[in-house]
Amino acid sequence: MEEEKYIELFPGHWLYNAGVIGFIQSLSMINEEKNKTEGLLFVDPHGLVRINLLLFQRLLVNERYFVKEPIQSIYENSTYYKNYLKTVEKEIFPEYVKSLTGIVNGNDQCFICGNKYKIKDGDKAKLIKQGFGRYFTANDSFNLSYYSSLGPSQRQFPNAYWGNNYTSHVCPICSFILIHSQLSQIKLIDGSKVFINTPSFYLTVELNKFLKEVFDKDNTNYKNLLVMSIIEFSIKTKVLLNVWASMEIELIVTKKDGLIEFIYLPYEIISIISNRKIAEILSSIGEFNVLNMIINGNWNEIVELGYRVLKISLKPSIGKEDKDFIFKTFFRYENHEIGNLKILANKLLKLYALIEDRKKII
């Protein structure tokens, strides 16, 4: 009977978090592997991830990384993880992944996860004898092969992003986790990639799941993408987002040129849009124009808009000026219908009232 040992992963730097989420997502991509690994990884509602180390024995490494459409290409001139592996190391890599099952504590602290994990000396010696020595030397520290936009160029110039260090030690677990970070990032039409990061793996999993649901490749309004994901989470889950509202929820945007942008929402805005009643009305209205009023904190514009729409709806006939206003202000066809204007006005006024009530308890 196989002995069960566990490790726990805690949220940290956004790139590491993206790697963890990407790895979780990857476990459902290969049906045969999914059956072998089911139940060996658990996302705790309190925010951490618990992994049964047997998981690393059961991963189908060749099917994951070395077939025509791999989960990630990780050798030689791969798109994202260039030279992480050399072609001659491909045959040995599955044994390396299996060796993670026997991970132990060493002396060197990983600057990413804070642990001191190392591969057993005996396992490492066997892998080096097989020709895996270069891998250990090259990937023992953070470098360009993990993420070209953030990694330092070893022994050439320091990277301010990592505290002006030339490089820092990476443990074997993080070295493996990091090569999944691209899986959790969604690519937009402008070439940028987005990922929602939070201090809870549970919340991060959920929000990125909803980000994929609301995803529109033509929508490059990053803040709207973040807000829409929170709204969908608030509507469709029974978990109250208010529990995490005081946490830092951010959208990581990696631009096509490699620059990284961090999009934050103020605590007040998160508290408002995470209220289920408010989220449901916003979703029902379905207008970015209204959503942006909330994002920008322009509550009075909502009530003013509501009263103007109500006045138009009460007129016996609607002139060109009012029609132009409705068509210019609202995008959805349903909101252009004359018979729906009174309903729309009531939604806007109710939305304003709920926001005012919410603000009193924030």
Secondary structure, 3 states (H helix, E strand, C coil): CCCCCEEEECCCCHHHHHHHHHHHHHCCCCHHHHHHHCCCEEECCCCCEEEECCHHHHCCHHHHHCCCCCCCCCECCCCCCCCCECHHHCCCHHHHHHHHHHCEECCCCCCCCCCCEECCHHHHHHHHHHHHHHHHHHHCECCCCCCCCCCCECCCECEHHHCCECCCECCHHHHHHHHHHHHHCEECCCCCEEEEECCCHHHHHHHHHHHHHHCCCCCCCHHHHHHHHHHHHHHHCCCCHHHHCCCCCEEEEECCCCCEEEEECCHHHHHHHCCHHHHHHHHHHCCHHHHHHHHCCCHHHHHHHHHHHHHHHHCCCCCHHHHHHHHHHCCCHHHHCHHHHHHHHHHHHHHHHHHHHHHHHC
